[in-house]
Amino acid sequence: MHGTIIYIKLNNGTLEYRDSEGHHGDTITTHAKHNGKIVWKLDQCSGISEITGIKLQGDLNILNGKPRKVDFNQWEVRAADESEGEVSYTVEVVKCERVIGAGVEIQGLKGPNPPTLRIP
């Protein structure tokens, strides 16, 4: 798959990210190319059953629209042709029933510094 992929998994009750650039952790900065596809996808053995939303904050002009759901485990959006800037994002998920913890749904998990997406 061409473009930028951000993989998501649950680790000790906190969302953890890894991208196609090699960044990983509970907060990362991912760089995407102009007009490139940006994909949020569940990692293998993620502990998550579904991505329910991607909330963005910042310069939304760097994207062509809002992220859209492609499947239960994947959301995507395209970067704008020429705009440059940065947005932070929060991923809303539902954890797998087999994962031990309070409640089934985990909404808007984020650390003190949410992950960011930078173009270019």
N, C-alpha and C positions, 0 to 999 in steps of 0.2 A: 504494500500500500504506500503510495506517495504522500508526502505531506508530513505533518508533525503529529505524533501520537503521544498522548498523556495517559499512562496506565494508572489505575486507582485500585488500592486494596486497603483493607482494614487491618491495623496492627495495634493490639492492646487498646482497642476502643478509639483509636485515632486514625484518620485517613492518612495514608502514605501515598506519595506520588513518585512516578518514574517516567521519564520521557525518552523519546527516540534520540535525543541528544546525549543521553547518558547521565542526566541529572536525576537525583533521587533524594527523598526525604519528606518530612511533613510540610515543608514549604520550599518550593523551587521556583526558579524563573526560567521559563521556556521561551525560546526565540523561534518565531515562525517567519516564513518568507511571504512577500507580497503575493496576493492571489492564491496562496497555498491553502490546502485543506488542513484544518485543525480538528483532531479527533480525541475525545475523551472516551476511554474504553476500560472495562474491568480487567484487571490483571488475572493471571491464572491463580487459582486457589485464593481468591480475593476476600472471602468471607462476606461478600456482598451479593445480594440476589438481583438488585436492579438499581440503575441510576435514574432518579426521578426528576432531576433538574440541575441546571447549571446557572448560577446567578453571577452576573458580571457587575463590576463597579470600576469606573474610570472612563477613559476616552473610548467610547463605543464606536467612534468613526473609523477605528482601525479594522473593524470587522464589517463584512457584508451581511448584516442582519444579526439575528440572535441564534444561539446554538439550538439545533433541533434534534429531536429523538429519532434515531435510525432504527434502533432495536432496544430490547430491555437492557443491554449491556453497552450501548454505544450512542453517543451524541456527537454532532459535528457542526462546524461553521467554516466559512472561508474568510481569509484575511482580505482586507481591501487592497485595491490595486496600488495606491500610492501613499496612503496615510501612514504615519509613524506614531507610535506611542505605546502605552502600557495599560493593561487592565488587570485587576485582581479578580479572582473568581472563587466561588464556593460551590462545591459539588454536594448535592442532596442525594442520599442513598437510602436503601432499605437493606438491612443486613440479613444474611441467611438465617433461617430458623435454628440451624444447628449451632450457631455461634452463641456461646454463653455470655450473658449480660442482661442488663435491665432493658426491657422493652424489645420490640421487634424492629421498630423504625428508628433510624438515626438521621436526623435532618440537619443540614447545614453545619456539619462538623468542620471546624477550622481551628488552626492554631492562632497564636497572637499575631502572626504575620501571614495572611492568606497567600497561597501561591499566586504567581503572576504570569502573564503572557505578554511578550514584548514583540513588536513588529517594527522594523526588521531587526 
